[in-house]
Amino acid sequence: MFETLHRYRYHYLMLLPGLILGGMFVFYPIFAACYYAMHDWSGFNSDKVFVGMGNFVKLFTDPIFWDAFQRALIFLLGTVPLQMTISLVLAVLLNNQLLKMSTYFRTMIFLPVVTPVAVIGIIWTFLLSPFNGPVNGLLLDLGLISRPVDFLGSTDTVMPSVIGVYVWKWLGITMIYWLAALQTVPDDVYDSAKLDRCRGAKLVWYIVLPIVLPFAVAITLISAVGALNVFPLIMSMTNGGPFFASEVMEIFIYRTAFATGDGSIPRLGYAAAAGVFFGFVVLSLTIGQAIATRRARAGAKEIRS
């Protein structure tokens, strides 16, 4: 063992900066969160009281926490199906080599992905504004509404509005995933399908999708994990409002830890407990992704064989 370490000592030396940064910004915060989750601490003084699992017990009986958790699930269920469906349709269309300017369309769809989330949030806040906002102006001109709609100021429309912006923002990356999956389908499969007069939707449903199923499972779960990490977009657009209607898990954790603007006392230990629970949810999805992808890959091999 020591001989191997000595032989590859320069390789490990090259890995050292990454390990240091990973320890500082990944591993240490994880262990620190678990440690603080077992303490009653505001985060602004040195008085930490060990409460063990007390924060978790309070958390599981806190209706405000479960409301935020429910909104996070609603956001996930609202974004992932839309994102997956629309991006798949676009990928199938843009994967056609006979389509002119497909590269241009891919670039335009992918452009919001590389745009900073804060910029996206600010721009869409302006676009959806009931006061001379372009979206309301267009809907009024078309006669679809009789008066301006406060998309981000109403509890009925805020969540669908944020979901729509999120899907538009990340549609490009999901489309790229689908394009990569579609390009793994052998050309002879398409040729055989043409000979059997299998085209259009039937070709996608009965031939293409079963082959790219492992990719579909992975893309779905990656999109689900991404939908749970929506803090910057919601903070820049609604700050969790109005009346907590868009407060998802990350906003709840942030507000509990720093008590921004509601007059309550910061509870860093309680927020850490919520963060640990939320981390386990994301970890469960990641493990589920690995298991489901492996099973789907085995099923795709049987179909090809």
C-alpha angles and dihedrals in degrees: 000000000000089000090055092048091051092048094053097033093123091052091054089046089058089051093050098087091052091048091050093049091044091051093049099045105024116023099033094051090050094053091041091053091052090049095048091044088069094053135074099229135146093205093233101082140035095251104111117168117198109231100164109207092351094109091053092049090052090044095055091051095045111107092196090058093049091047089056091046090050091050089051089054091046089052090049093048090046098050107035100058092045093045093048096045099045093043091049092052091049092047093052091050095045093044089068106105091205092063110102120225091014090142090055092051091048090053094049092049092046095047096087089056092065093042113100113260093230090055091049091050094049094046094049091046087059094043093051095043115128088218106079092319113164094232093055090043091054093047091049092049091050091049094237093126132028097210136017117284119223095220096178097032100057125077089219098055106027098084096046088047094052090044090054093050091047093051091048091048097051100029092101097058092050089049090054090052090052092047090053090050094048092051090061090066107103117243091233089064090060091045092052091048091052090052089053090047092243107150143144118010093356091057091052096043102042103028114020103038096052089053095048093041094112089054091046092056092048093046092049094052093043088053090048092053090047091051090058090056101064101127100122095048096048093042092053094045109034110354086225095304165158095070090332090298092137098033105128126178097282092050090048091052092048094047093047093049097047103018092219113198103335098093096239126129116264113251108194094169093052091046090050089055090052089048092051091051091048089049091055090052091053090044090052090053090050092051089046089052092055094048096044093046091052092051093045090050091053090050092049090053090055091051093050092047 
